[in-house]
């Protein structure tokens, strides 16, 4: 079939086997499958609005579930796919690659269809309405709270889950993350969509690229230990995590990465939005604290916000499975990398409804106020197919972060000394 496919690629009428498709998984040669249609995305990947990396992660694979999950209007996007069509899977080939559970995939698609119908009929759209030391501290706490909540709001816009039209989500996303938070929408999109596409998968999820500061999961520590890699005293990482994890992720690592990306990519629009935040901030607080006092204030606010951000985001991912690419179906891949935190009024507010991390990862464009409605349906589907569905208390979610770091550090030490 490969020869026949090459002869008729321009017409898009060739047929291919999964074995043939899976050969095209390199940077200079990328094919993927959507709804049994085979597309050559080698050149298109460079112009992909979501970034080259997130689409390249599915080279040589079936990307149907990710395509539906990330695009608010798949029919509109399919117009851009037509020139890339080179054929389809042979009739004898299964719809799923790598021996994925076809029944589970079909049941999840049925659940997705049901949820979309219920949203369209009854659930609607999400619209958001919304110089003493003691006073300075109170001001810092209020600013940190507003920054954290603005972070959840920009997250909603970034996932296209607020407005019906994507263009308004994109415009408001730039305003919220740029003018209200001083960050870059394009930086966030390219980083965060990779995380959603391949959560907790080494070399594909940037959120678990710890730059050798930590070893994560069960496999990476052993790999480092066997290779005698010791960039840090990893058997103490559950202790130094409190010194360099929550305090520094946002004020140091993210800020450096954001501005480096904006300048290296010549993203002047996002840079202008980000600078408008800092201009507004200094105009407001310079009269009270002066220049250096204002710098100290924003640094302390980022320090507080960073703790909030790290604990909320990591308690649903860090203790979960981390591995190299295993070509799992969408539901199994997301459930192995995510867990939920119990619902309560406080937890919903504190986490921006990301305590429903499972539902958010399965339906990334779903408005946050609908997560609790679809959660029982997802749990029932998981029980039917024997897929673990984990729900923890807020306290256990946080303590499991530290436990998982200690476990990984112990695995590293054992492999480093004895293997």
C-alpha positions as a Markdown table, in Angstrom:
| # | Residue | x | y | z |
|---|---|---|---|---|
| 1 | Unk | 0.0 | 0.0 | 0.0 |
| 2 | Unk | 2.9 | 2.3 | 0.6 |
| 3 | Unk | 3.8 | 2.4 | -3.1 |
| 4 | Unk | 0.2 | 3.0 | -4.1 |
| 5 | Unk | 0.0 | 5.8 | -1.5 |
| 6 | Unk | 3.0 | 7.5 | -2.9 |
| 7 | Unk | 1.5 | 7.5 | -6.4 |
| 8 | Unk | -1.7 | 9.2 | -5.4 |
| 9 | Unk | -0.8 | 11.5 | -2.5 |
| 10 | Unk | -1.8 | 14.6 | -4.4 |
| 11 | Unk | -5.3 | 13.4 | -4.8 |
| 12 | Unk | -5.7 | 12.3 | -1.2 |
| 13 | Unk | -7.1 | 8.9 | -2.3 |
| 14 | Unk | -4.2 | 6.7 | -1.1 |
| 15 | Unk | -4.7 | 4.1 | 1.6 |
| 16 | Unk | -2.1 | 3.4 | 4.3 |
| 17 | Unk | -1.5 | 1.0 | 7.1 |
| 18 | Unk | -0.7 | 2.1 | 10.7 |
| 19 | Unk | 2.8 | 0.7 | 10.1 |
| 20 | Unk | 3.3 | 3.1 | 7.2 |
| 21 | Unk | 1.9 | 6.1 | 9.1 |
| 22 | Unk | 4.1 | 5.4 | 12.2 |
| 23 | Unk | 7.2 | 5.7 | 10.1 |
| 24 | Unk | 6.5 | 9.4 | 9.6 |
| 25 | Unk | 7.2 | 10.7 | 13.1 |
| 26 | Unk | 10.4 | 12.7 | 12.6 |
| 27 | Unk | 10.9 | 16.5 | 12.6 |
| 28 | Unk | 11.4 | 16.6 | 8.8 |
| 29 | Unk | 8.6 | 14.1 | 8.0 |
| 30 | Unk | 5.4 | 14.2 | 10.0 |
| 31 | Unk | 2.1 | 12.5 | 9.3 |
| 32 | Unk | -0.9 | 12.1 | 11.6 |
| 33 | Unk | -4.4 | 10.6 | 11.5 |
| 34 | Unk | -7.7 | 12.4 | 12.3 |
| 35 | Unk | -10.9 | 10.5 | 11.9 |
| 36 | Unk | -9.1 | 7.8 | 9.8 |
| 37 | Unk | -7.9 | 10.5 | 7.4 |
| 38 | Unk | -4.1 | 10.7 | 6.9 |
| 39 | Unk | -2.5 | 14.2 | 6.8 |
| 40 | Unk | 1.0 | 15.3 | 5.9 |
| 41 | Unk | 1.7 | 18.1 | 8.4 |
| 42 | Unk | 5.4 | 18.5 | 7.8 |
| 43 | Unk | 5.2 | 22.0 | 6.5 |
| 44 | Unk | 2.0 | 23.0 | 8.3 |
| 45 | Unk | 3.4 | 22.3 | 11.7 |
| 46 | Unk | 5.6 | 25.4 | 11.5 |
| 47 | Unk | 2.5 | 27.5 | 11.0 |
| 48 | Unk | 0.2 | 25.7 | 13.5 |
| 49 | Unk | -1.5 | 28.5 | 15.7 |
| 50 | Unk | -1.0 | 26.3 | 18.8 |
| 51 | Unk | 2.7 | 26.0 | 18.1 |
| 52 | Unk | 4.9 | 23.4 | 16.3 |
| 53 | Unk | 5.6 | 21.3 | 19.4 |
| 54 | Unk | 2.1 | 20.4 | 20.4 |
| 55 | Unk | 1.1 | 19.1 | 17.0 |
| 56 | Unk | 4.4 | 17.4 | 16.4 |
| 57 | Unk | 3.9 | 15.4 | 19.6 |
| 58 | Unk | 1.3 | 13.4 | 17.6 |
| 59 | Unk | 3.4 | 12.7 | 14.5 |
| 60 | Unk | 2.9 | 9.1 | 13.5 |
| 61 | Unk | -0.1 | 8.8 | 15.7 |
| 62 | Unk | -3.9 | 9.1 | 15.8 |
| 63 | Unk | -4.7 | 12.7 | 16.9 |
| 64 | Unk | -8.4 | 12.5 | 16.6 |
| 65 | Unk | -9.2 | 12.9 | 20.3 |
| 66 | Unk | -6.7 | 15.7 | 20.9 |
| 67 | Unk | -8.0 | 17.5 | 17.7 |
| 68 | Unk | -11.6 | 17.5 | 19.1 |
| 69 | Unk | -10.5 | 18.4 | 22.6 |
| 70 | Unk | -8.5 | 21.5 | 21.7 |
| 71 | Unk | -10.5 | 23.0 | 18.9 |
| 72 | Unk | -13.7 | 24.9 | 19.7 |
| 73 | Unk | -15.0 | 24.6 | 16.1 |
| 74 | Unk | -13.4 | 21.5 | 14.6 |
| 75 | Unk | -15.4 | 21.9 | 11.4 |
| 76 | Unk | -13.9 | 25.3 | 10.8 |
| 77 | Unk | -10.4 | 23.9 | 11.4 |
| 78 | Unk | -10.9 | 21.1 | 9.0 |
| 79 | Unk | -11.0 | 23.6 | 6.2 |
| 80 | Unk | -7.3 | 24.2 | 6.8 |
| 81 | Unk | -6.6 | 20.4 | 6.8 |
| 82 | Unk | -8.0 | 19.8 | 3.3 |
| 83 | Unk | -4.7 | 20.7 | 1.5 |
| 84 | Unk | -2.8 | 18.5 | 3.9 |
| 85 | Unk | -4.9 | 15.3 | 3.2 |
| 86 | Unk | -2.9 | 12.6 | 1.5 |
| 87 | Unk | -5.1 | 9.6 | 2.0 |
| 88 | Unk | -6.9 | 7.5 | 4.6 |
| 89 | Unk | -6.4 | 4.3 | 6.6 |
| 90 | Unk | -7.0 | 1.1 | 4.8 |
| 91 | Unk | -10.4 | -0.5 | 5.5 |
| 92 | Unk | -8.7 | -3.4 | 7.2 |
| 93 | Unk | -6.9 | -1.1 | 9.7 |
| 94 | Unk | -8.4 | -0.3 | 13.1 |
| 95 | Unk | -9.3 | 3.3 | 13.9 |
| 96 | Unk | -7.0 | 3.4 | 16.9 |
| 97 | Unk | -3.2 | 3.0 | 16.8 |
| 98 | Unk | -0.9 | 1.1 | 19.1 |
| 99 | Unk | -3.6 | -1.4 | 20.3 |
| 100 | Unk | -5.6 | 1.2 | 22.1 |
| 101 | Unk | -8.9 | 0.1 | 23.8 |
| 102 | Unk | -11.4 | 0.7 | 21.0 |
| 103 | Unk | -14.4 | 0.2 | 23.3 |
| 104 | Unk | -13.1 | 2.8 | 25.8 |
| 105 | Unk | -12.4 | 5.3 | 23.0 |
| 106 | Unk | -15.9 | 4.9 | 21.6 |
| 107 | Unk | -17.5 | 5.2 | 25.0 |
| 108 | Unk | -15.6 | 8.4 | 25.8 |
| 109 | Unk | -16.6 | 9.8 | 22.4 |
| 110 | Unk | -20.2 | 9.0 | 23.3 |
| 111 | Unk | -19.8 | 10.8 | 26.6 |
| 112 | Unk | -18.2 | 13.8 | 24.9 |
| 113 | Unk | -21.2 | 14.0 | 22.5 |
| 114 | Unk | -23.7 | 13.8 | 25.4 |
| 115 | Unk | -21.9 | 16.5 | 27.3 |
| 116 | Unk | -21.7 | 18.8 | 24.3 |
| 117 | Unk | -25.5 | 18.4 | 23.7 |
| 118 | Unk | -26.3 | 19.1 | 27.3 |
| 119 | Unk | -24.1 | 22.2 | 27.3 |
| 120 | Unk | -25.7 | 23.5 | 24.2 |
| 121 | Unk | -29.2 | 23.0 | 25.5 |
| 122 | Unk | -29.0 | 23.8 | 29.2 |
| 123 | Unk | -25.7 | 24.8 | 30.6 |
| 124 | Unk | -24.9 | 28.0 | 28.6 |
| 125 | Unk | -21.7 | 30.1 | 28.7 |
| 126 | Unk | -19.4 | 31.2 | 31.5 |
| 127 | Unk | -19.3 | 35.0 | 32.0 |
| 128 | Unk | -17.1 | 36.4 | 34.7 |
| 129 | Unk | -18.5 | 39.4 | 36.7 |
| 130 | Unk | -15.7 | 38.7 | 38.1 |
| 131 | Unk | 2.0 | 52.9 | 54.5 |
| 132 | Unk | 2.4 | 51.0 | 57.7 |
| 133 | Unk | 3.7 | 47.4 | 57.7 |
| 134 | Unk | 0.3 | 46.0 | 58.5 |
| 135 | Unk | -1.4 | 47.9 | 55.6 |
| 136 | Unk | 1.4 | 46.9 | 53.3 |
| 137 | Unk | 1.0 | 43.2 | 54.2 |
| 138 | Unk | -2.7 | 43.5 | 53.7 |
| 139 | Unk | -2.2 | 45.2 | 50.4 |
| 140 | Unk | 0.2 | 42.4 | 49.4 |
| 141 | Unk | -2.3 | 39.7 | 50.3 |
| 142 | Unk | -5.0 | 41.4 | 48.4 |
| 143 | Unk | -2.8 | 41.8 | 45.3 |
| 144 | Unk | -1.6 | 38.2 | 45.5 |
| 145 | Unk | -5.3 | 37.0 | 45.7 |
| 146 | Unk | -6.2 | 39.2 | 42.7 |
| 147 | Unk | -3.2 | 37.9 | 40.8 |
| 148 | Unk | -4.1 | 34.3 | 41.5 |
| 149 | Unk | -7.7 | 34.7 | 40.5 |
| 150 | Unk | -6.6 | 36.6 | 37.4 |
| 151 | Unk | -4.5 | 33.6 | 36.7 |
| 152 | Unk | -7.5 | 31.3 | 36.7 |
| 153 | Unk | -9.4 | 33.8 | 34.6 |
| 154 | Unk | -6.7 | 34.0 | 31.9 |
| 155 | Unk | -6.6 | 30.2 | 32.0 |
| 156 | Unk | -10.4 | 30.2 | 31.1 |
| 157 | Unk | -9.9 | 32.5 | 28.2 |
| 158 | Unk | -6.8 | 30.7 | 27.0 |
| 159 | Unk | -8.8 | 27.5 | 26.8 |
| 160 | Unk | -11.5 | 29.3 | 24.8 |
| 161 | Unk | -14.1 | 28.4 | 27.4 |
| 162 | Unk | -15.7 | 31.8 | 28.1 |
| 163 | Unk | -16.9 | 33.3 | 24.8 |
| 164 | Unk | -18.6 | 31.5 | 22.0 |
| 165 | Unk | -16.3 | 33.0 | 19.4 |
| 166 | Unk | -12.6 | 32.1 | 19.6 |
| 167 | Unk | -11.5 | 35.5 | 18.5 |
| 168 | Unk | -13.0 | 37.1 | 21.6 |
| 169 | Unk | -11.4 | 34.5 | 23.9 |
| 170 | Unk | -8.0 | 35.3 | 22.3 |
| 171 | Unk | -8.4 | 39.1 | 22.6 |
| 172 | Unk | -9.6 | 38.9 | 26.2 |
| 173 | Unk | -6.8 | 36.4 | 27.0 |
| 174 | Unk | -4.2 | 38.8 | 25.8 |
| 175 | Unk | -5.7 | 41.6 | 28.0 |
| 176 | Unk | -6.1 | 39.5 | 31.1 |
| 177 | Unk | -2.7 | 37.7 | 31.0 |
| 178 | Unk | -0.9 | 40.8 | 29.7 |
| 179 | Unk | -2.4 | 43.9 | 31.2 |
| 180 | Unk | -3.7 | 42.3 | 34.5 |
| 181 | Unk | -0.8 | 39.9 | 35.1 |
| 182 | Unk | 2.2 | 41.1 | 33.1 |
| 183 | Unk | 2.8 | 37.9 | 31.2 |
| 184 | Unk | 2.6 | 36.6 | 27.6 |
| 185 | Unk | -0.4 | 34.9 | 26.0 |
| 186 | Unk | 1.7 | 33.2 | 23.3 |
| 187 | Unk | 4.2 | 31.9 | 25.8 |
| 188 | Unk | 1.4 | 30.5 | 27.9 |
| 189 | Unk | -0.4 | 28.9 | 24.9 |
| 190 | Unk | 2.6 | 27.1 | 23.5 |
| 191 | Unk | 3.7 | 25.8 | 26.9 |
| 192 | Unk | 0.3 | 24.9 | 28.4 |
| 193 | Unk | -1.2 | 23.2 | 25.3 |
| 194 | Unk | 1.8 | 20.8 | 25.2 |
| 195 | Unk | 1.1 | 20.0 | 28.8 |
| 196 | Unk | -2.6 | 19.2 | 28.0 |
| 197 | Unk | -1.6 | 17.2 | 24.9 |
| 198 | Unk | 0.9 | 14.9 | 26.6 |
| 199 | Unk | 0.6 | 15.3 | 30.4 |
| 200 | Unk | 3.3 | 13.9 | 32.5 |
| 201 | Unk | 5.2 | 12.5 | 29.5 |
| 202 | Unk | 8.9 | 13.2 | 29.6 |
| 203 | Unk | 10.3 | 15.3 | 26.7 |
| 204 | Unk | 6.8 | 16.3 | 25.7 |
| 205 | Unk | 5.2 | 17.9 | 28.8 |
| 206 | Unk | 7.2 | 21.1 | 29.6 |
| 207 | Unk | 5.7 | 21.2 | 33.1 |
| 208 | Unk | 7.8 | 18.2 | 34.2 |
| 209 | Unk | 11.0 | 19.5 | 32.7 |
| 210 | Unk | 12.7 | 20.3 | 36.0 |
| 211 | Unk | 16.0 | 21.3 | 34.5 |
| 212 | Unk | 17.8 | 18.6 | 36.6 |
| 213 | Unk | 16.7 | 20.3 | 39.8 |
| 214 | Unk | 14.3 | 17.5 | 40.7 |
| 215 | Unk | 13.8 | 13.9 | 39.6 |
| 216 | Unk | 10.2 | 13.0 | 39.2 |
| 217 | Unk | 8.0 | 9.8 | 39.1 |
| 218 | Unk | 9.4 | 6.3 | 39.4 |
| 219 | Unk | 11.4 | 5.9 | 36.2 |
| 220 | Unk | 13.4 | 9.1 | 35.9 |
| 221 | Unk | 15.1 | 8.8 | 39.4 |
| 222 | Unk | 16.3 | 5.3 | 38.5 |
| 223 | Unk | 17.5 | 6.4 | 35.1 |
| 224 | Unk | 19.5 | 9.2 | 36.7 |
| 225 | Unk | 20.8 | 6.9 | 39.5 |
| 226 | Unk | 22.0 | 4.2 | 37.1 |
| 227 | Unk | 23.8 | 6.9 | 35.0 |
| 228 | Unk | 25.3 | 8.3 | 38.2 |
| 229 | Unk | 23.8 | 11.7 | 37.6 |
| 230 | Unk | 23.9 | 14.0 | 40.6 |
| 231 | Unk | 23.1 | 17.6 | 39.7 |
| 232 | Unk | 21.4 | 18.0 | 43.1 |
| 233 | Unk | 21.2 | 16.0 | 46.3 |
| 234 | Unk | 17.9 | 14.4 | 45.1 |
| 235 | Unk | 17.4 | 12.3 | 48.3 |
| 236 | Unk | 16.8 | 15.7 | 50.0 |
| 237 | Unk | 14.6 | 17.2 | 47.2 |
| 238 | Unk | 11.4 | 16.9 | 49.3 |
| 239 | Unk | 13.1 | 19.4 | 51.7 |
| 240 | Unk | 14.7 | 21.8 | 49.3 |
| 241 | Unk | 11.5 | 21.9 | 47.3 |
| 242 | Unk | 10.1 | 24.3 | 49.9 |
| 243 | Unk | 13.1 | 26.7 | 49.3 |
| 244 | Unk | 13.2 | 26.7 | 45.4 |
| 245 | Unk | 9.8 | 25.3 | 44.3 |
| 246 | Unk | 6.8 | 27.3 | 45.5 |
| 247 | Unk | 8.8 | 30.5 | 46.3 |
| 248 | Unk | 10.7 | 30.8 | 42.9 |
| 249 | Unk | 8.6 | 29.3 | 40.1 |
| 250 | Unk | 6.6 | 32.4 | 39.3 |
| 251 | Unk | 8.8 | 35.4 | 40.4 |
| 252 | Unk | 12.1 | 33.9 | 38.9 |
| 253 | Unk | 11.7 | 31.0 | 36.5 |
| 254 | Unk | 8.4 | 32.1 | 34.8 |
| 255 | Unk | 9.4 | 35.7 | 34.6 |
| 256 | Unk | 12.8 | 35.0 | 33.0 |
| 257 | Unk | 11.2 | 32.6 | 30.6 |
| 258 | Unk | 8.4 | 34.9 | 29.6 |
| 259 | Unk | 10.6 | 37.9 | 28.8 |
| 260 | Unk | 13.2 | 35.8 | 27.1 |
| 261 | Unk | 10.5 | 34.3 | 24.9 |
| 262 | Unk | 8.9 | 37.6 | 24.0 |
| 263 | Unk | 12.3 | 39.1 | 23.0 |
| 264 | Unk | 13.6 | 36.0 | 21.2 |
| 265 | Unk | 10.4 | 35.6 | 19.3 |
| 266 | Unk | 10.0 | 39.4 | 18.7 |
| 267 | Unk | 6.6 | 39.2 | 20.2 |
| 268 | Unk | 6.1 | 42.9 | 20.5 |
| 269 | Unk | 2.3 | 42.8 | 21.0 |
| 270 | Unk | 2.6 | 40.6 | 24.0 |
| 271 | Unk | 5.5 | 42.6 | 25.3 |
| 272 | Unk | 3.4 | 45.8 | 25.0 |
| 273 | Unk | 0.6 | 44.2 | 27.0 |
| 274 | Unk | 3.0 | 43.0 | 29.7 |
| 275 | Unk | 4.7 | 46.4 | 30.0 |
| 276 | Unk | 1.3 | 48.0 | 30.3 |
| 277 | Unk | 0.8 | 46.0 | 33.5 |
| 278 | Unk | 4.1 | 47.2 | 35.0 |
| 279 | Unk | 3.5 | 50.8 | 33.9 |
| 280 | Unk | 0.1 | 50.8 | 35.6 |
| 281 | Unk | 1.5 | 49.1 | 38.7 |
| 282 | Unk | 4.3 | 51.6 | 39.2 |
| 283 | Unk | 2.0 | 54.5 | 38.5 |
| 284 | Unk | -0.2 | 53.3 | 41.3 |
| 285 | Unk | 2.4 | 52.4 | 43.9 |
| 286 | Unk | 5.4 | 54.6 | 43.3 |
| 287 | Unk | 3.8 | 57.6 | 45.1 |
| 288 | Unk | 3.5 | 55.4 | 48.3 |
| 289 | Unk | 6.6 | 53.2 | 48.2 |
| 290 | Unk | 9.0 | 54.8 | 45.7 |
| 291 | Unk | 10.8 | 52.9 | 43.0 |
| 292 | Unk | 12.6 | 50.3 | 45.0 |
| 293 | Unk | 9.7 | 49.9 | 47.4 |
| 294 | Unk | 7.4 | 49.2 | 44.5 |
| 295 | Unk | 9.9 | 46.6 | 43.1 |
| 296 | Unk | 9.9 | 44.9 | 46.6 |
| 297 | Unk | 6.1 | 45.0 | 46.7 |
| 298 | Unk | 5.6 | 43.3 | 43.3 |
| 299 | Unk | 8.3 | 40.8 | 44.1 |
| 300 | Unk | 6.6 | 39.9 | 47.4 |
| 301 | Unk | 3.3 | 39.6 | 45.6 |
| 302 | Unk | 4.8 | 37.2 | 43.1 |
| 303 | Unk | 6.3 | 35.3 | 45.9 |
| 304 | Unk | 2.9 | 34.8 | 47.6 |
| 305 | Unk | 1.2 | 34.1 | 44.3 |
| 306 | Unk | 3.8 | 31.5 | 43.4 |
| 307 | Unk | 3.0 | 29.4 | 46.4 |
| 308 | Unk | -0.7 | 29.5 | 45.6 |
| 309 | Unk | 0.0 | 28.5 | 41.9 |
| 310 | Unk | 2.4 | 25.7 | 42.6 |
| 311 | Unk | 0.4 | 23.9 | 45.2 |
| 312 | Unk | -2.9 | 24.1 | 43.2 |
| 313 | Unk | -1.3 | 22.9 | 40.0 |
| 314 | Unk | 1.1 | 20.3 | 41.3 |
| 315 | Unk | -1.2 | 18.4 | 43.7 |
| 316 | Unk | -3.1 | 17.1 | 40.8 |
| 317 | Unk | -0.1 | 16.0 | 38.7 |
| 318 | Unk | 3.1 | 15.6 | 40.5 |
| 319 | Unk | 2.1 | 12.5 | 42.5 |
| 320 | Unk | 0.6 | 10.8 | 39.4 |
| 321 | Unk | 2.3 | 8.5 | 36.9 |
| 322 | Unk | 5.2 | 10.0 | 34.9 |
| 323 | Unk | 6.6 | 8.0 | 32.0 |
| 324 | Unk | 8.0 | 8.2 | 28.5 |
| 325 | Unk | 5.6 | 8.1 | 25.5 |
| 326 | Unk | 3.2 | 5.1 | 25.7 |
| 327 | Unk | 0.7 | 5.9 | 22.9 |
| 328 | Unk | -2.3 | 5.6 | 25.2 |
| 329 | Unk | -5.9 | 6.6 | 24.3 |
| 330 | Unk | -7.0 | 10.1 | 25.4 |
| 331 | Unk | -9.0 | 9.1 | 28.5 |
| 332 | Unk | -6.4 | 6.6 | 29.8 |
| 333 | Unk | -3.5 | 9.0 | 29.2 |
| 334 | Unk | -5.3 | 11.9 | 31.0 |
| 335 | Unk | -6.5 | 9.8 | 34.0 |
| 336 | Unk | -3.1 | 8.4 | 34.6 |
| 337 | Unk | -1.6 | 11.9 | 34.9 |
| 338 | Unk | -4.4 | 13.7 | 36.8 |
| 339 | Unk | -6.5 | 13.5 | 39.9 |
| 340 | Unk | -9.3 | 15.6 | 41.4 |
| 341 | Unk | -9.5 | 17.4 | 44.7 |
| 342 | Unk | -12.8 | 17.2 | 46.6 |
| 343 | Unk | -15.4 | 19.8 | 45.8 |
| 344 | Unk | -16.3 | 22.5 | 48.2 |
| 345 | Unk | -17.0 | 26.2 | 48.0 |
| 346 | Unk | -13.5 | 27.0 | 49.2 |
| 347 | Unk | -11.7 | 24.5 | 47.0 |
| 348 | Unk | -13.6 | 25.7 | 43.9 |
| 349 | Unk | -12.6 | 29.3 | 44.6 |
| 350 | Unk | -9.1 | 28.5 | 45.7 |
| 351 | Unk | -8.2 | 26.4 | 42.7 |
| 352 | Unk | -10.3 | 28.2 | 40.0 |
| 353 | Unk | -12.3 | 24.9 | 39.7 |
| 354 | Unk | -9.1 | 23.1 | 38.8 |
| 355 | Unk | -9.9 | 20.8 | 41.6 |
| 356 | Unk | -11.8 | 19.1 | 38.8 |
| 357 | Unk | -8.5 | 18.5 | 37.0 |
| 358 | Unk | -9.7 | 15.2 | 35.4 |
| 359 | Unk | -12.7 | 16.8 | 33.7 |
| 360 | Unk | -10.7 | 19.8 | 32.7 |
| 361 | Unk | -8.1 | 17.6 | 31.0 |
| 362 | Unk | -10.7 | 15.5 | 29.2 |
| 363 | Unk | -12.7 | 18.6 | 28.0 |
| 364 | Unk | -10.2 | 21.5 | 28.0 |
| 365 | Unk | -12.7 | 23.9 | 26.3 |
| 366 | Unk | -15.5 | 23.2 | 28.7 |
| 367 | Unk | -16.6 | 26.2 | 30.9 |
| 368 | Unk | -15.4 | 25.6 | 34.5 |
| 369 | Unk | -18.8 | 25.8 | 36.1 |
| 370 | Unk | -19.9 | 22.6 | 34.2 |
| 371 | Unk | -17.1 | 20.3 | 35.6 |
| 372 | Unk | -19.2 | 19.1 | 38.5 |
| 373 | Unk | -22.1 | 18.2 | 36.2 |
| 374 | Unk | -20.0 | 16.0 | 34.0 |
| 375 | Unk | -17.9 | 14.5 | 36.8 |
| 376 | Unk | -20.3 | 11.7 | 37.7 |
| 377 | Unk | -20.5 | 10.7 | 34.0 |
| 378 | Unk | -16.8 | 10.5 | 33.7 |
| 379 | Unk | -16.5 | 8.5 | 36.9 |
| 380 | Unk | -19.1 | 6.0 | 35.7 |
| 381 | Unk | -17.2 | 5.6 | 32.4 |
| 382 | Unk | -14.0 | 5.0 | 34.3 |
| 383 | Unk | -15.6 | 2.4 | 36.5 |
| 384 | Unk | -17.0 | 0.6 | 33.5 |
| 385 | Unk | -13.5 | 0.3 | 31.9 |
| 386 | Unk | -11.5 | -0.2 | 35.1 |
| 387 | Unk | -9.7 | 3.1 | 34.7 |
| 388 | Unk | -8.6 | 4.6 | 38.1 |
| 389 | Unk | -10.5 | 7.8 | 39.0 |
| 390 | Unk | -8.8 | 9.5 | 42.0 |
| 391 | Unk | -10.3 | 12.1 | 44.3 |
| 392 | Unk | -8.3 | 13.4 | 47.2 |
| 393 | Unk | -8.9 | 15.9 | 50.0 |
| 394 | Unk | -7.0 | 19.2 | 49.7 |
| 395 | Unk | -4.7 | 18.3 | 52.6 |
| 396 | Unk | -3.9 | 14.9 | 51.1 |
| 397 | Unk | -3.3 | 16.4 | 47.7 |
| 398 | Unk | -0.7 | 18.8 | 49.1 |
| 399 | Unk | 1.0 | 16.2 | 51.3 |
| 400 | Unk | 1.2 | 13.7 | 48.4 |
| 401 | Unk | 3.4 | 16.3 | 46.5 |
| 402 | Unk | 6.0 | 16.0 | 49.3 |
| 403 | Unk | 5.6 | 12.2 | 49.6 |
| 404 | Unk | 6.1 | 11.7 | 45.9 |
| 405 | Unk | 9.2 | 13.9 | 45.9 |
| 406 | Unk | 10.6 | 11.9 | 48.8 |
| 407 | Unk | 9.8 | 8.6 | 47.1 |
| 408 | Unk | 11.5 | 9.7 | 43.9 |
| 409 | Unk | 14.5 | 10.9 | 45.8 |
| 410 | Unk | 14.8 | 7.5 | 47.6 |
| 411 | Unk | 14.6 | 5.6 | 44.3 |
| 412 | Unk | 17.4 | 7.8 | 42.9 |
| 413 | Unk | 19.6 | 7.2 | 45.9 |
| 414 | Unk | 19.1 | 3.4 | 45.8 |
| 415 | Unk | 19.9 | 3.3 | 42.1 |
| 416 | Unk | 22.9 | 5.7 | 42.5 |
| 417 | Unk | 24.5 | 3.6 | 45.2 |
| 418 | Unk | 23.6 | 0.0 | 44.2 |
| 419 | Unk | 22.9 | -0.2 | 40.5 |
